[in-house]
Amino acid sequence: MEKFTDVFRALSDKTRLRILHLFTFSKKELCICEIMDSLKLAQYNISKHIRELKLTGLVKERKEGRFVFYSIVEPKNAFHRNILQTLKAIPKNNEDIERLTKRVALRKNGKIVVGCLTSMGQCR
């Protein structure tokens, strides 16, 4: 039961919902710098929320060179599938999505070539 409570606790935060919403919209892995620029938040803030989402098993990471990419974990059970379906039903935050679309367009051949664009922090 604690596992389910942890997921609901993680989903009770607006920033974590915004992060998950970016993942469900983009349907691809995102680097922390892309998330930062899309949400206009500092690196430490995004990292804190990503860590929480990883602990609940909703988000995974993959390292490639100096970049770490994050994405939604494929659902392993009905509970997880239902959570993802619910996330998809949340109306779009068009400003976040517009910034994400512009930010991801900066990739060259699918690779990140531009670090953080905001003055909020450095991409790691």
Backbone as numpy.savetxt, mean C-alpha at the origin, in Angstrom:
# Nx Ny Nz CAx CAy CAz Cx Cy Cz
-9.29 -16.36 17.32 -10.12 -15.16 17.32 -9.25 -13.90 17.32
-8.10 -13.96 17.98 -7.22 -12.79 18.06 -6.72 -12.36 16.68
-6.49 -13.34 15.82 -6.04 -13.05 14.45 -7.06 -12.17 13.72
-8.33 -12.47 13.89 -9.39 -11.70 13.23 -9.49 -10.30 13.85
-9.34 -10.22 15.14 -9.39 -8.92 15.81 -8.25 -8.03 15.35
-7.08 -8.62 15.14 -5.92 -7.85 14.65 -6.20 -7.27 13.27
-6.83 -8.05 12.41 -7.16 -7.57 11.06 -8.13 -6.40 11.15
-9.17 -6.54 11.96 -10.15 -5.45 12.07 -9.53 -4.21 12.71
-8.62 -4.41 13.66 -7.93 -3.28 14.28 -7.08 -2.56 13.23
-6.39 -3.34 12.40 -5.56 -2.74 11.34 -6.42 -1.97 10.35
-7.60 -2.46 10.07 -8.50 -1.81 9.11 -9.21 -0.59 9.69
-9.07 -0.38 10.99 -9.77 0.75 11.62 -9.01 2.07 11.47
-7.87 2.04 10.80 -7.07 3.25 10.62 -7.22 3.79 9.20
-7.49 5.08 9.08 -7.72 5.70 7.77 -6.51 5.59 6.85
-5.31 5.78 7.38 -4.11 5.69 6.54 -3.92 4.29 6.01
-4.13 3.29 6.84 -3.98 1.90 6.38 -5.03 1.57 5.32
-6.23 2.10 5.47 -7.26 1.89 4.43 -6.85 2.57 3.13
-6.28 3.74 3.23 -5.82 4.44 2.02 -4.72 3.65 1.33
-3.80 3.07 2.11 -2.72 2.26 1.53 -3.30 1.04 0.83
-4.19 0.34 1.50 -4.81 -0.85 0.91 -5.62 -0.48 -0.34
-6.24 0.67 -0.30 -7.00 1.12 -1.45 -6.08 1.34 -2.66
-4.89 1.88 -2.43 -3.93 2.03 -3.52 -3.58 0.68 -4.13
-3.36 -0.31 -3.28 -3.02 -1.65 -3.77 -4.17 -2.24 -4.58
-5.40 -2.11 -4.09 -6.53 -2.71 -4.81 -6.77 -1.98 -6.12
-6.50 -0.69 -6.18 -6.67 0.05 -7.43 -5.56 -0.30 -8.42
-4.32 -0.29 -7.96 -3.18 -0.46 -8.87 -3.02 -1.91 -9.33
-3.41 -2.85 -8.49 -3.29 -4.28 -8.80 -1.84 -4.67 -9.12
-0.90 -3.93 -8.53 0.52 -4.24 -8.73 1.30 -3.88 -7.46
2.54 -4.30 -7.46 3.41 -3.96 -6.34 3.74 -2.48 -6.38
3.85 -1.89 -5.20 4.20 -0.48 -5.09 5.38 -0.31 -4.15
6.25 0.61 -4.52 7.39 0.95 -3.67 6.92 1.97 -2.63
7.61 2.01 -1.51 7.24 2.94 -0.45 7.23 4.38 -0.95
8.16 4.72 -1.86 8.21 6.09 -2.38 6.97 6.40 -3.21
6.43 5.42 -3.91 5.21 5.64 -4.69 4.01 5.84 -3.75
3.99 5.09 -2.67 2.91 5.23 -1.69 3.01 6.59 -1.01
4.24 6.98 -0.62 4.46 8.28 0.01 3.96 9.42 -0.87
4.37 9.40 -2.12 4.00 10.47 -3.04 2.49 10.47 -3.33
1.88 9.30 -3.36 0.44 9.21 -3.62 -0.39 9.73 -2.45
0.06 9.43 -1.24 -0.71 9.82 -0.06 -0.23 11.13 0.57
0.91 11.63 0.09 1.52 12.84 0.63 1.81 12.69 2.13
2.43 11.57 2.48 2.78 11.31 3.87 4.26 10.95 3.97
4.82 11.11 5.15 6.24 10.84 5.38 6.54 9.35 5.37
7.79 9.04 5.04 8.24 7.65 4.94 8.03 6.89 6.25
8.39 7.50 7.38 8.24 6.80 8.66 6.78 6.48 8.94
5.88 7.35 8.53 4.45 7.13 8.74 3.96 5.95 7.89
4.33 5.95 6.62 3.93 4.87 5.72 4.53 3.55 6.20
5.81 3.56 6.56 6.48 2.34 7.03 5.80 1.74 8.25
5.41 2.60 9.17 4.72 2.14 10.38 3.41 1.42 10.02
2.67 2.00 9.10 1.39 1.41 8.72 1.57 0.14 7.88
2.56 0.13 7.01 2.85 -1.07 6.22 3.24 -2.23 7.15
4.06 -1.93 8.15 4.47 -2.96 9.11 3.25 -3.58 9.79
2.30 -2.75 10.17 1.07 -3.23 10.81 0.28 -4.12 9.85
0.19 -3.72 8.60 -0.53 -4.52 7.61 0.18 -5.84 7.33
1.50 -5.84 7.37 2.26 -7.08 7.19 2.02 -8.04 8.35
1.97 -7.51 9.56 1.74 -8.35 10.74 0.39 -9.05 10.70
-0.59 -8.42 10.07 -1.92 -9.03 9.97 -2.01 -10.02 8.81
-0.98 -10.05 7.97 -0.98 -10.97 6.83 -1.72 -10.44 5.61
-2.03 -9.15 5.59 -2.73 -8.56 4.44 -1.77 -8.09 3.36
-0.54 -7.75 3.75 0.44 -7.19 2.82 1.74 -7.98 2.91
2.41 -8.11 1.76 3.71 -8.78 1.71 4.72 -7.85 1.07
6.00 -8.19 1.22 7.05 -7.38 0.62 7.98 -8.23 -0.21
8.63 -7.56 -1.17 9.62 -8.21 -2.02 10.71 -7.19 -2.30
11.95 -7.59 -2.08 13.07 -6.68 -2.31 13.63 -6.88 -3.71
13.96 -5.75 -4.33 14.59 -5.76 -5.65 15.61 -4.62 -5.66
16.88 -4.97 -5.58 17.91 -3.94 -5.49 17.74 -3.13 -4.23
17.72 -1.83 -4.37 17.57 -0.97 -3.19 16.11 -0.67 -2.86
15.20 -1.17 -3.68 13.78 -0.90 -3.46 13.08 -2.10 -2.83
12.09 -1.80 -2.02 11.22 -2.83 -1.44 9.83 -2.57 -1.99
9.25 -3.61 -2.57 7.92 -3.50 -3.15 6.91 -4.19 -2.25
5.74 -3.59 -2.14 4.68 -4.12 -1.29 3.45 -4.40 -2.15
2.71 -5.42 -1.74 1.48 -5.77 -2.44 0.56 -6.52 -1.49
-0.67 -6.69 -1.92 -1.65 -7.43 -1.12 -1.37 -8.92 -1.26
-1.47 -9.63 -0.17 -1.28 -11.08 -0.16 -2.50 -11.73 -0.81
-2.26 -12.73 -1.64 -3.37 -13.48 -2.23 -4.19 -14.11 -1.10
-5.52 -14.01 -1.18 -6.36 -14.55 -0.10 -6.21 -16.06 0.05
-6.11 -16.50 1.31 -5.93 -17.92 1.60 -7.19 -18.56 2.15
-8.17 -17.73 2.49 -9.40 -18.27 3.07 -10.56 -17.31 2.78
-11.75 -17.72 3.13 -12.95 -16.93 2.86 -12.92 -15.59 3.59
-12.43 -15.58 4.81 -12.34 -14.34 5.58 -11.49 -13.31 4.83
-10.33 -13.72 4.41 -9.40 -12.84 3.70 -10.02 -12.36 2.38
-10.65 -13.27 1.63 -11.32 -12.90 0.37 -12.40 -11.86 0.62
-13.19 -12.06 1.67 -14.26 -11.11 1.99 -13.73 -9.75 2.39
-12.63 -9.72 3.11 -12.00 -8.44 3.50 -11.58 -7.69 2.23
-10.93 -8.39 1.29 -10.49 -7.75 0.06 -11.67 -7.25 -0.77
-12.74 -8.02 -0.83 -13.94 -7.59 -1.56 -14.53 -6.34 -0.92
-14.52 -6.28 0.40 -15.03 -5.11 1.10 -14.18 -3.89 0.79
-12.86 -4.08 0.77 -11.95 -2.97 0.44 -12.22 -2.43 -0.96
-12.51 -3.32 -1.90 -12.78 -2.90 -3.27 -14.09 -2.11 -3.38
-14.99 -2.31 -2.43 -16.28 -1.63 -2.45 -16.21 -0.21 -1.90
-15.09 0.16 -1.26 -14.94 1.51 -0.72 -14.79 2.48 -1.89
-15.55 3.57 -1.88 -15.42 4.55 -2.98 -13.99 5.06 -3.10
-13.58 5.33 -4.33 -12.22 5.79 -4.61 -11.96 7.16 -4.01
-10.75 7.32 -3.49 -10.26 8.65 -3.13 -9.53 9.13 -4.38
-10.21 9.88 -5.20 -9.69 10.25 -6.51 -8.37 11.00 -6.46
-8.14 11.79 -5.44 -6.88 12.51 -5.34 -5.72 11.55 -5.15
-5.86 10.58 -4.25 -4.82 9.57 -4.03 -4.57 8.78 -5.32
-5.65 8.38 -5.99 -5.53 7.56 -7.20 -4.89 8.37 -8.33
-5.27 9.63 -8.44 -4.68 10.48 -9.47 -3.17 10.63 -9.25
-2.77 10.88 -8.01 -1.34 11.00 -7.71 -0.62 9.68 -7.96
-1.25 8.55 -7.60 -0.64 7.24 -7.84 -0.45 7.00 -9.33
-1.46 7.30 -10.11 -1.39 7.08 -11.56 -0.23 7.88 -12.16
-0.09 9.13 -11.76 1.02 9.96 -12.25 2.37 9.41 -11.77
2.41 8.95 -10.53 3.67 8.47 -9.94 4.13 7.18 -10.61
3.22 6.25 -10.83 3.57 4.97 -11.45 3.96 5.17 -12.91
3.42 6.21 -13.54 3.76 6.51 -14.94 5.24 6.90 -15.09
5.89 7.23 -14.00 7.31 7.60 -14.05 8.23 6.38 -14.18
7.68 5.19 -14.01 8.49 3.98 -14.15 8.95 3.83 -15.61
10.13 3.27 -15.79 10.66 2.97 -17.12 10.76 1.46 -17.26
10.03 0.91 -18.21 9.99 -0.54 -18.41 9.61 -1.28 -17.12
8.70 -0.70 -16.38 8.23 -1.31 -15.14 9.16 -1.13 -13.95
10.26 -0.43 -14.14 11.24 -0.24 -13.07 11.17 1.19 -12.54
11.41 1.32 -11.25 11.43 2.64 -10.63 12.76 3.32 -10.96
12.67 4.50 -11.50 13.87 5.25 -11.84 13.93 6.58 -11.10
12.84 6.94 -10.43 12.76 8.18 -9.67 12.43 7.84 -8.23
13.23 8.35 -7.29 12.96 8.15 -5.87 11.79 9.02 -5.43
11.77 9.35 -4.17 10.68 10.14 -3.62 10.64 11.53 -4.22
9.46 11.97 -4.53 9.27 13.30 -5.08 8.88 14.30 -4.01
8.33 13.82 -2.90 7.89 14.73 -1.84 9.08 15.09 -0.96
8.92 16.12 -0.20 9.97 16.51 0.74 9.75 15.85 2.10
8.86 14.86 2.13 8.51 14.20 3.39 9.59 13.24 3.90
10.48 12.80 3.06 11.48 11.84 3.53 12.18 11.21 2.38
13.03 10.29 2.68 13.83 9.61 1.66 13.29 8.21 1.41
13.37 7.78 0.20 12.96 6.44 -0.17 14.08 5.48 0.19
13.74 4.37 0.75 14.74 3.38 1.14 14.59 2.12 0.37
